[in-house]
Amino acid sequence: MNPILNRCATETIRAYSDAMTNGGRFVALDGLRGLAALGVLSFHVVVFATSDYKQLDALYLCVDFFFVLSGFVLLPSMPRQRSGAARASGVFVLKRVFRFWPLVIASIALALILLGIERQVLLDRGSFDVPYGGLAGQAPIHQVGIVIAALLLLQIFVSPAMDINVPLWSLSAEWFANLIYTPATRVKWGLGIIDIIAVGYVLLWFGLTSDTSFIDGSGPIRGAEALGRALIGFGFGLLLRLYFDRLSRYRNWWLLVIAVAAVASFYFIEKDWHWDSYRYAITYFAAPIFAFLILQVTQFTVDPKKRWGRFLEFAGAMSFGVYVFHVPLIQFINTVFGTPQGRLPASKWVVFFLSEGVAVTVACIALTVVMRWVWERPLQRWGARVTSRLARQGGDN
């Protein structure tokens, strides 16, 4: 590997490891995180190209896995003490800003650049169609407002902002879940967390029953249903980590098989319910099933210094970049180079899916490595100094 890229990758893995040092390392979960990111990428490779192949549609639920895993990983770093609660909460929120905002900004910038190129390519072909998520034709003030909303992670409330880079809806939902749950973690015995999970179920029910026209076309990814999914998933992850010591006794190979089977059942449920009005009811119970899977996977100890452990760490470190960069790249490839047309044998579609999936994955990893080196890491180092200073000031007071 190129020495510069090798150093960038090493720093990326170290940064990811540092982010998960609180409360112990679960290297096996790094691999699951990377696998889930590839699952979302595979889902979008298919649905952005054709509506004829529904075999991977259940992979949209990987987002609920991310919500649960985030809650599980973040609990040790969330403020739990009542003394100095306001400052501790502020420090935690600021750390979250520096954790994922840099790559969010980079992915939005990339999306806007690619959308501009796509627009020009279409014009050169004699088409005046605006690429999905493009801002052409709107008043300048509206364009500025949409971009600002996207940068502020308001996607679940401002649909045009979400259209720029669709997967960012989940980061928007998780961001608000972080803010909502921060004071709840100080309530004894996790009662505050349970209360918010209940609120999440109410929001999810309300969204699924009142936003049906949007959901039928795009899925439960905005408004009440999006926030509800995040609150449910993040909450179950928090509860799992809060009671992890007690729940650890319920880990064995048989329960792992049951957990994997439960996750695999999503495919069959999605297949049977795909054209049913209850299709997205699966989101009601996806989070607890993923929490059960995470619990079972934590029984495996992987040495991060060995080759397999380094690979899993790398997969986890790259997962965020793969998630935020993949849709702009997929749409760009489909717009500029086109997708298979007409009645083609399944084998040709499989070749297309695999080729595009591999190409986009490699491009996302390269972008992640480079952007972390030149953009994210400098910002995070500066952010670490700022948050450390605030934390020390709180301790002095």
C-alpha positions, 0 to 999 in steps of 0.5 A: 500500500502507498505509505501515505495511505497506509499512515492514513489508514493507521491513524483512522483505526487508531481514532476509531479505537480511541472513540470506543475505549470507554467501557471495554472494546468489542472488536467483533462489533466493529466487523458487524458495523462494517457489514451493516454499512455494506448492507446499506450500500448493497440495498442502494446499489439495487434500488437506485438501478431497478425496481425488479429485484427486491431480494435485498430490500430488508437491508434498510433495517441495517440502519436500526442496527446502527441506532442500537449499536450507537447507544450500546457504544456511547453509554459509557461516555454519556454524562451520568452524574447529577453534579455539573450535569449541564457542563457534562452534557455540553461536553458530551454533545460537543464531542458528538459534533466533532465525532461525525460532523466533519465527514457529514460536511465532506459528504454533503460537499461531495454530493453537491459537486457531483449533482452539479456535474450530473446536471451538466451531463444531462444538459449536454445530452439535451435533458433538462431534468434535475438530478434527484437532490439537485437544487437547480431551478430553485430560488437562491434563497431556497438553495441556501436554506436547504444546504444550511438545513443539510449541514445542520442535520435537519434532514428528518424535518426538511425533506429537500435537505435529505434529498441531497444525500439520503442516508444522512437522515439517520444521522439527523435522527440519531443526533436528535436522539443523542440530545433527547437521551443525554439527560435521561441517562441520569435517571436511576435504573434506566427509567428515563431511557425506558420512558423515551423508548415508549415515546419513540414507539408512539412517534413511530406509530404516529408516523407510520399511520399518518405519513403513508404517502411519503413512506410508500415512496421513500420509506420511514425516514423522515419526521415522527417515524424517523425520530421514533426509530432512532429513539427506540434503537438508541434506547435499546442500545443504552439499556443493553449497555446499562444492564450488560453485566447482568445480561452477559450470563445469557450468552451462548452459542444456542442463543446466538443461533436464535439471534441470527435466525431472528435477524434472517427472518427480516428477509422473509417478513419483508418479502411477504409484506412488501406490498402490504400496508403493514410492511414497515411494521417490522421496524417496531421489533427490529431494535430489540432483535438487533440488541439481542444479536449484539449481546450474543456477539459480545461473547467473542473476544478478538485480539485487535493486534492480530490480523483478523482483529486488525481487519475487523477494526478497519471494517468498523473504522471505514463503515461511517465513511462508506455510509455517508459517501456511497449514495452520491457516488452510486447516483453519479455512476448511474447518471453519467454511465447509465444502468442496464436497460431492457429485459436482461437476464438476471446474470447481467444484473448481478454482474452490474450490481457486483461491479458497481458495489465493489467500485463504490466501496473502494471509492468510499474507503479511499475517500474516507482515508483521505478525508480523515487525514486532511479534514476530520483528524485535524478538526477532531484534534482541535475539538479534543482540546476544546472539550478537554478545556471545558471539562477541566473548567467544570472540574475546577468549578 
